[in-house]
Amino acid sequence: MSQPKREATVPSEDDQLNKAIEELRGVLNEEAEQNAASSSGAPSFGNSSIILNIPVEVQIVLGSTEMAVSDLMALQKGSTVALNRRIGEPVDLMVNGRKIARGEITVLENDPSRFGIKLTEIAAAKPGK
């Protein structure tokens, strides 16, 4: 008597990424705990330093819009493009194309000619399967 075949569920790309992030967090936390427990007090240059120095693309998204190519081609200096968000609404913090947090635009205290983002919420990682 043969058993019915079970179809293996293939985790989605997001699930795989979230699982990898959680595993990485676990490894980094373990290394941090080991470093804190060591009596030398010298910084460790293990795998975490390699990983922590990988550059990532960080973007702050104020909003977006859709427009016809003809409208896009008609843009010129001084044109205003209306976005899908209103003043005061949170902006998105994107890392490598993934939204990881939201926040409010703020003026930097030490340099009022620049602005930044004050984080108001951080996206929770989806549990891996």
FIKE-99748 format. One record per atom (N, C-alpha, C): residue in one letter; y, z, x. Coordinates in steps of 0.1 Angstrom, whole numbers, plus 5000, padded with zeros to 4 digits. Atoms other than C-alpha are relative to their C-alpha. Layout:
<atoms>
AYZX...
</atoms>
This chain:
<atoms>
M498850005008M500050005000M501250005009S498850014992S503349905015S501250074993Q498849935005Q506550105012Q501149904998P498850095002P509649934998P500950015012K499050004989K512149835025K501350074995R498749935002R515250055027R501049925007E498950074994E518349865033E500950105007A499249914992A520350025061A501549974996T498650025003T523950085051T500849995013V499250024988V526349955077V501350064998P498749945002P529350175082P501149905002S498950094999S532650005077S500750035014E499349984987E534949955107E500950125000D499249885000D537250235095D499150125002D500949894999D534250465092D499650025015Q500449994986Q533150385127Q501150055009L498949954992L536650435141L500350144998N499749865003N537150765123N498950095007K501049924994K533750885136K500350015015A499750004985A534750785172A501150095003I498849914998I538050965169I499650144999E500549875001E536351275157E499150055012E500849974988E533851265185E500950025012L499149984989L536651215210L500850134999R499349885001R538551505196R499150125004G501049904996G535351715200G499950015015V500250004986V534951615236V501350065007L498849954994L538651675244L500250154998N500049865003N538452015227N499150085009E501049944991E535352105247E500650015014E499550004986E537052005280E501250105001A498949915000A540152205270A499550155001E500649875000E538052515263E499450035014Q500549984987Q536252475296Q501150025010N498949984990N539552445315N500650134998A499449875002A540952745298A499150125005A501049904995A537752945307A499950015015S500150004985S537952845344S501050095006S499149914994S539553095366S501049935010S499250064990S541052845390S501449964995G498750035006G543852745366G500549865004A499650144995A543952395383A499749904988P500350095010P544152105359P498849915003S501250084998S541051905353S500349854999F499750145000F541051535360F498749924996G501250065005G537851445340G500349884991N499850115008N537451185314N501250004991S498949995009S540151315292S501349955006S498850054995S542851225316S500049855000I500150155001I541650865316I500349964986I499850045014I541550855278I501450034996L498749965004L544851035274L501149915005N499050094994N546650775296N499949864995I500150135006I545550475275I501249974991P498850025008P548750315261P499649954986V500250045014V548850265223V501449954995E498750055006E551450075202E500450094988V499549915010V553550305181V501149934993Q499050075008Q555650165153Q500550104989I499549935011I557950335127I500449894990V499850105010V557850125095V501050054990L499049965010L561050155074L499749944987G500350075013G559749915047G499649865003S500450144999S558649565040S500549934988T499750085011T559349275017T499349875001E500550135000E558048945007E501149904996M499050105003M560148625006M499449875002A500450144998A559648255003A500549955013V499650054988V559848055034V501449945000S498750055001S562947885021S501150115001D499149894998D564648225018D500150055014L500149964987L563448315052L500949915009M499250104992M564947995067M501550014997A498649995004A568248065049A500750125006L499449884994L568748395067L500949975012Q499150034989Q571648405091Q500750145004K499449884996K573748665109K500850054989G499349935011G575148915084G499150004987S500849995012S572348855058S499350134999T500649885003T570849155042T498649984994V501450015005V567049185036V499750134993A500349885007A566149435009A498550045002L501349954997L563149645017L499450074987N500749945012N560549804993N500250155000R499849855000R561750165001R501550034998R498649955002R564850354992R500450095011I499549904990I567050565014I499550144996G500549875002G565550905018G498550014999E501550005001E561950795013E499450015014P500649994987P559550875041P499649875006V500450124993V558850615067V498650035006D501449994995D555350545081D500049995016L500350014986L554250615117L498749945002M501250084998M551750355127M499650005015V500550014986V549550365158V498949905000N500950114999N547750045167N499649954986G500250065013G548249925131G499550094989R500549915010R546950235114R501050114997K499049905003K549150475095K499450145003I500549874996I548650825110I500950114995A499149905004A551751005097A501149944992R498750045007R554950995075R501050105005G499049914996G558251135082G501449964995E498650035004E562051145077E500749955012I499150054989I564550955098I501050115003T499049904997T566751195117T500849965013V499250034988V569551185143V499650105011L500449914989L568551325177L501150105003E498949904997E570451655184E500649985014N499550014986N570751585222N500649875002D499450134998D571851225217D500249944986P499750055013P573551145184P500249854998S500050155001S573650775192S498649944998R501450045003R569850765187R499450074988F500749935010F567550845159F498650005003G501549984998G563950955156G499450024986I500749975012I561451055130I499550155001K500649865001K560651415119K498849994991L501250015008L557051425108L499950104989T500249915012T556451565073T498650014995E501450005004E552851475068E499149925010I500950074990I549951375091I498749974992A501250055007A547051165077A498850075005A501349944996A543751345077A499049895003A501050104997A540951155094A498950014989K501050015010K538351035069K498750045007P501349964994P534951195075P499149885003G500950114996G532450975093G498750014992K501250005008K529250875076K498850015010
</atoms>
